[in-house]
Each structure stands twice: as structure tokens, then as C-alpha cells.
């Protein structure tokens, strides 16, 4: 089967349920930014790969067993976050479908909060503004943080939109005013940027053996 189907050559794309919308639709902006976030997280995962770390980052540093266990958990959680982002995009893609949309579990928010609390207990007290980018690893975590904030802004823009758009396979226009994002997704995206902030600081200190750079 060929990867290209040519159905989007005229500037439209299909959502779940068969509704086709223009590619400049704000809904697709949200999904595209989410896709970019997942890719950025994927790159962070490659930087955190155990073999890569062993050869390039911690060969000169004695990493504690606690930090090592937390790192393994972190990589697993990052992959889980990528799956969560894909689930959120699936929910967005079902917005105009007549079928019941899947929901996003609140437990995902709690999972992030628990990990944030664990890392914060090991981070130094923050008393000043920091500058991202002490190492490649923490810099990438900060890029994930800022992309998370960008996704959140786009989602809220969609959440508050009153725009009416053309549905290319629908007789009637599609109103974005009826789109309301469930609270668990909004909370998750807000918590995600906090997660990457504390992750960046933890990685800088416990993996790269460096200190934050303050403004």
C-alpha cells in the first residue's frame, strides 16, 4: 500500500467519522503542535538512552542507585506521555464525529504530579530565574517545556473559539463554539510544562552533574 493517497492535494484532510476540513483549520493547528511536542519528547528519549548516557554523559560521574532508578522511570514515563499526546489528538480528531468520543483519564494528571513531587524533593531550592541550556539534555527538556506551553495556548484558543468553519463534506458549516475541551486534558497540558521544568533541572544536576545557570 502506498503511503501517499493524494486525497489532501487540494488542501483538505479527513477526521474520524469522515468529515473533511481545510488544513488551515485551528483544530489541525492544535494537533500539529501536539505532534511536534511528541517528536521533541522522542528526541529527549534518545538523549536519555542508557547506552548513550553511559558513554557520553556519566562516564566521569558516580550516579546514585536512586537517581538511576528514577532515570529509568523517567524514560518510561516520557514514552507514556507520547502515548497520552496521541490519545489527546485522537480525541480532537473525533470532535465532529457522531460517535461517542473517548475520554482522557484524570489519573494521568496525578501520575505527572507524583513524578514532579519526587524530582522536586531532589532538586535544589529555586530562588532565581534560570537560563535554559546548561547541557544538550536539559536544553532539550526545556524545549519540550516551551512546546508544552505552546500546545496549551493553542488548545485554549480552540476551547474559547467562536469561529464557524466550512466542513467540506458537510452541508452545514461546522461551529467551533460547541467544542469544549474536557478539564482533564487542560489540566494535563498545564502540568506537562511543570513536569518538563523540574525534569530539566533534575537532569542537569543528577545526570550531567552541572548546576543551573541563573539570570
Sine and cosine of phi, psi and omega as CSV:
sin_phi,cos_phi,sin_psi,cos_psi,sin_omega,cos_omega
0.00,0.00,0.74,-0.67,0.00,-1.00
-0.96,0.27,0.57,-0.82,-0.02,-1.00
-0.96,0.29,-0.49,0.87,-0.01,-1.00
-0.99,-0.15,0.70,-0.72,-0.05,-1.00
-0.91,-0.41,-0.18,0.98,0.05,-1.00
0.93,0.37,0.08,1.00,-0.03,-1.00
-0.96,0.29,-0.31,0.95,-0.01,-1.00
-0.98,-0.20,0.21,0.98,-0.06,-1.00
-0.91,0.42,-0.35,0.94,-0.03,-1.00
-0.98,-0.20,0.29,0.96,0.14,-0.99
1.00,0.04,0.36,0.93,0.06,-1.00
-0.82,-0.58,0.33,-0.94,0.06,-1.00
-0.61,-0.79,0.34,-0.94,-0.10,-0.99
-0.97,-0.23,0.67,-0.74,0.10,-1.00
-0.99,-0.17,0.11,-0.99,0.10,-0.99
-0.87,0.49,0.69,-0.72,-0.03,-1.00
0.99,-0.16,-0.19,0.98,0.09,-1.00
0.99,-0.14,-0.15,0.99,0.02,-1.00
-0.91,0.42,0.77,-0.64,0.04,-1.00
-0.98,-0.22,0.70,-0.71,0.02,-1.00
-0.76,-0.65,0.34,-0.94,0.03,-1.00
-0.93,0.38,0.51,-0.86,-0.08,-1.00
-0.96,0.29,-0.20,0.98,0.07,-1.00
-1.00,-0.08,0.27,0.96,0.03,-1.00
-0.92,0.40,0.68,-0.74,0.01,-1.00
-0.87,0.50,-0.41,0.91,0.07,-1.00
-0.90,0.44,-0.64,0.77,0.01,-1.00
-0.96,0.29,-0.46,0.89,0.11,-0.99
-0.86,0.51,-0.71,0.70,0.01,-1.00
-0.87,0.49,-0.75,0.66,-0.06,-1.00
-0.91,0.42,-0.59,0.81,0.03,-1.00
-0.92,0.38,-0.66,0.75,0.04,-1.00
-0.91,0.40,-0.58,0.81,0.08,-1.00
-0.90,0.44,-0.66,0.75,0.02,-1.00
-0.88,0.47,-0.66,0.76,0.03,-1.00
-0.90,0.43,-0.65,0.76,0.03,-1.00
-0.86,0.51,-0.70,0.72,0.01,-1.00
-0.88,0.48,-0.63,0.78,0.02,-1.00
-0.91,0.41,-0.64,0.77,0.02,-1.00
-0.92,0.39,-0.61,0.79,0.08,-1.00
-0.90,0.43,-0.63,0.77,0.03,-1.00
-0.86,0.50,-0.63,0.77,0.02,-1.00
-0.92,0.38,-0.62,0.78,0.07,-1.00
-0.87,0.49,-0.64,0.77,0.02,-1.00
-0.88,0.48,-0.63,0.78,0.01,-1.00
-0.92,0.40,-0.56,0.83,0.04,-1.00
-0.93,0.36,-0.48,0.88,-0.05,-1.00
-1.00,-0.04,0.01,1.00,0.02,-1.00
-0.82,0.57,0.72,-0.70,-0.12,-0.99
-0.82,0.57,-0.70,0.71,-0.02,-1.00
-0.90,0.44,-0.64,0.77,-0.01,-1.00
-0.91,0.42,-0.69,0.72,0.00,-1.00
-0.89,0.45,-0.69,0.73,-0.05,-1.00
-0.86,0.51,-0.56,0.83,-0.08,-1.00
-1.00,-0.04,-0.43,0.90,-0.18,-0.98
-0.88,-0.47,-0.39,0.92,-0.15,-0.99
-0.89,-0.46,-0.66,0.75,-0.15,-0.99
-0.89,-0.46,0.36,0.93,0.03,-1.00
-0.91,0.42,-0.43,0.90,-0.03,-1.00
-0.96,-0.29,0.11,0.99,-0.09,-1.00
-0.83,-0.56,0.72,-0.70,0.08,-1.00
-1.00,0.10,0.95,-0.31,-0.03,-1.00
-1.00,-0.04,0.74,-0.67,-0.04,-1.00
-0.95,0.32,0.37,-0.93,0.02,-1.00
-0.88,0.47,-0.61,0.80,0.02,-1.00
-0.88,0.47,-0.70,0.71,0.01,-1.00
-0.92,0.40,-0.62,0.79,0.01,-1.00
-0.90,0.44,-0.71,0.70,0.02,-1.00
-0.89,0.46,-0.66,0.76,-0.01,-1.00
-0.92,0.40,-0.59,0.81,0.02,-1.00
-0.90,0.44,-0.70,0.71,0.02,-1.00
-0.88,0.48,-0.68,0.73,0.04,-1.00
-0.89,0.45,-0.62,0.78,-0.01,-1.00
-0.89,0.46,-0.71,0.70,0.01,-1.00
-0.87,0.49,-0.67,0.74,0.03,-1.00
-0.89,0.45,-0.66,0.75,0.00,-1.00
-0.92,0.39,-0.61,0.79,0.02,-1.00
-0.88,0.47,-0.66,0.76,0.05,-1.00
-0.91,0.41,-0.59,0.81,0.05,-1.00
-0.91,0.42,-0.63,0.78,0.03,-1.00
-0.89,0.46,-0.65,0.76,0.06,-1.00
-0.85,0.52,-0.65,0.76,0.05,-1.00
-0.91,0.41,-0.62,0.79,0.04,-1.00
-0.89,0.46,-0.66,0.75,0.01,-1.00
-0.89,0.46,-0.64,0.77,0.04,-1.00
-0.91,0.42,-0.62,0.78,0.05,-1.00
-0.90,0.44,-0.66,0.75,0.02,-1.00
-0.89,0.45,-0.67,0.74,0.04,-1.00
-0.90,0.44,-0.56,0.83,0.05,-1.00
-0.91,0.42,-0.60,0.80,0.05,-1.00
-0.91,0.42,-0.69,0.72,0.03,-1.00
-0.89,0.45,-0.63,0.77,-0.02,-1.00
-0.94,0.35,-0.25,0.97,-0.01,-1.00
-0.99,-0.16,0.08,1.00,-0.13,-0.99
-0.84,0.55,-0.65,0.76,-0.05,-1.00
-0.99,-0.13,0.15,0.99,0.02,-1.00
-0.98,0.18,0.53,-0.85,0.03,-1.00
-0.99,0.17,-0.23,0.97,0.02,-1.00
-0.98,0.17,0.38,-0.92,0.01,-1.00
-0.91,0.41,0.77,-0.63,-0.02,-1.00
-0.98,0.18,0.55,-0.83,0.10,-0.99
-0.93,0.37,0.39,-0.92,0.02,-1.00
-0.96,-0.27,0.29,-0.96,0.00,-1.00
-0.96,-0.30,0.85,-0.53,-0.13,-0.99
-0.94,0.35,0.66,-0.75,0.05,-1.00
-0.92,0.40,-0.37,0.93,0.00,-1.00
-0.87,0.49,-0.43,0.90,0.04,-1.00
-0.91,0.41,-0.57,0.82,0.04,-1.00
-0.92,0.39,-0.71,0.70,0.00,-1.00
-0.88,0.47,-0.61,0.80,0.00,-1.00
-0.88,0.47,-0.69,0.73,0.04,-1.00
-0.91,0.42,-0.68,0.73,-0.03,-1.00
-0.88,0.48,-0.65,0.76,0.00,-1.00
-0.89,0.45,-0.66,0.75,-0.01,-1.00
-0.94,0.33,-0.61,0.79,0.06,-1.00
-0.86,0.51,-0.72,0.70,-0.03,-1.00
-0.89,0.46,-0.64,0.77,0.00,-1.00
-0.89,0.45,-0.71,0.70,-0.02,-1.00
-0.94,0.35,-0.61,0.79,-0.02,-1.00
-0.90,0.43,-0.51,0.86,0.05,-1.00
-0.91,0.42,-0.44,0.90,-0.02,-1.00
-0.99,-0.13,-0.27,0.96,0.03,-1.00
-0.98,0.21,0.47,-0.89,0.10,-1.00
-0.94,0.33,0.40,-0.92,0.00,-1.00
-0.90,0.43,0.73,-0.69,-0.04,-1.00
-1.00,-0.08,0.89,-0.46,-0.03,-1.00
-0.86,-0.51,-0.14,0.99,-0.03,-1.00
-0.68,-0.74,0.22,-0.98,0.14,-0.99
-0.95,0.30,0.64,-0.77,0.02,-1.00
-0.95,-0.32,0.37,-0.93,0.05,-1.00
-0.97,-0.26,0.84,-0.55,-0.01,-1.00
-0.90,0.43,0.55,-0.84,0.18,-0.98
0.98,-0.22,0.79,0.61,0.14,-0.99
-0.99,0.17,-0.63,0.77,0.06,-1.00
-0.72,-0.70,0.15,-0.99,0.03,-1.00
-0.89,0.46,-0.59,0.81,-0.05,-1.00
-0.92,0.39,-0.79,0.62,-0.03,-1.00
-0.93,0.36,-0.50,0.87,0.05,-1.00
-0.88,0.47,-0.67,0.75,0.00,-1.00
-0.93,0.37,-0.59,0.81,0.06,-1.00
-0.90,0.44,-0.61,0.79,0.05,-1.00
-0.93,0.36,-0.56,0.83,0.08,-1.00
-0.90,0.45,-0.64,0.77,0.08,-1.00
-0.90,0.45,-0.60,0.80,0.03,-1.00
-0.89,0.46,-0.75,0.66,-0.04,-1.00
-0.93,0.36,-0.55,0.83,0.07,-1.00
-0.93,0.37,-0.56,0.83,0.07,-1.00
-0.88,0.47,-0.67,0.74,0.04,-1.00
-0.90,0.44,-0.62,0.78,0.02,-1.00
-0.90,0.43,-0.70,0.71,0.06,-1.00
-0.85,0.52,-0.71,0.71,-0.01,-1.00
-0.86,0.50,-0.67,0.74,0.02,-1.00
-0.89,0.45,-0.68,0.73,0.00,-1.00
-0.91,0.41,-0.61,0.79,0.00,-1.00
-0.91,0.41,-0.68,0.74,0.01,-1.00
-0.93,0.38,-0.55,0.84,0.08,-1.00
-0.88,0.47,-0.66,0.75,0.06,-1.00
-0.93,0.38,-0.66,0.75,-0.03,-1.00
-0.87,0.50,-0.58,0.82,-0.06,-1.00
-0.98,-0.18,0.04,1.00,-0.10,-0.99
-0.93,0.36,0.62,-0.79,0.11,-0.99
-0.90,-0.43,0.26,0.97,-0.08,-1.00
-0.94,0.34,0.56,-0.83,0.12,-0.99
-0.93,-0.37,0.80,-0.59,-0.08,-1.00
-0.88,-0.48,0.30,-0.95,0.05,-1.00
-0.99,0.15,0.77,-0.64,0.15,-0.99
-0.99,-0.16,0.93,-0.37,-0.19,-0.98
-0.93,0.36,-0.30,0.95,0.05,-1.00
-0.90,-0.43,0.26,0.97,-0.01,-1.00
-0.88,-0.47,0.59,-0.81,0.04,-1.00
-0.94,0.34,-0.48,0.88,-0.02,-1.00
-0.94,-0.33,0.43,-0.90,0.06,-1.00
-0.92,0.38,0.40,-0.92,-0.01,-1.00
-0.98,-0.20,0.80,-0.60,-0.03,-1.00
-0.99,-0.14,0.80,-0.60,0.03,-1.00
-0.99,0.16,-0.18,0.98,-0.03,-1.00
-0.91,0.41,-0.39,0.92,-0.01,-1.00
-0.99,0.11,-0.11,0.99,-0.01,-1.00
-0.99,0.11,0.89,-0.45,0.08,-1.00
-0.81,-0.59,0.87,-0.50,-0.04,-1.00
-0.98,0.22,0.73,-0.69,-0.05,-1.00
-0.91,0.42,0.59,-0.81,-0.09,-1.00
-0.81,0.58,-0.58,0.81,-0.04,-1.00
-0.89,0.45,-0.56,0.83,0.05,-1.00
-0.94,0.35,-0.69,0.72,0.02,-1.00
-0.88,0.47,-0.67,0.74,0.02,-1.00
-0.92,0.40,-0.66,0.75,-0.02,-1.00
-0.89,0.47,-0.72,0.69,-0.02,-1.00
-0.91,0.41,-0.59,0.81,0.05,-1.00
-0.92,0.40,-0.66,0.75,-0.01,-1.00
-0.95,0.31,-0.45,0.90,-0.06,-1.00
-0.90,0.45,-0.63,0.77,0.02,-1.00
-0.93,0.36,-0.58,0.81,0.10,-1.00
-0.89,0.46,-0.66,0.75,0.02,-1.00
-0.85,0.52,-0.72,0.70,-0.03,-1.00
-0.95,0.32,-0.46,0.89,0.05,-1.00
-0.92,0.40,-0.79,0.62,-0.01,-1.00
-0.94,0.35,-0.52,0.86,0.06,-1.00
-0.90,0.44,-0.70,0.72,0.01,-1.00
-0.86,0.51,-0.68,0.73,-0.01,-1.00
-0.93,0.37,-0.65,0.76,0.00,-1.00
-0.91,0.41,-0.70,0.72,0.00,-1.00
-0.89,0.45,-0.64,0.77,-0.01,-1.00
-0.88,0.48,-0.69,0.73,-0.09,-1.00
-0.99,0.12,-0.73,0.68,-0.19,-0.98
-1.00,-0.04,-0.37,0.93,-0.02,-1.00
-0.96,-0.28,-0.72,0.69,-0.04,-1.00
-1.00,-0.04,-0.12,0.99,0.04,-1.00
0.86,0.51,0.64,0.77,0.00,-1.00
-0.87,-0.50,0.22,-0.97,0.06,-1.00
-0.95,-0.32,0.43,-0.90,0.07,-1.00
-0.86,0.51,0.52,-0.85,0.17,-0.99
-0.99,-0.13,0.83,-0.55,-0.08,-1.00
-0.99,-0.16,0.48,-0.88,0.01,-1.00
-0.94,0.35,0.00,0.00,0.00,0.00
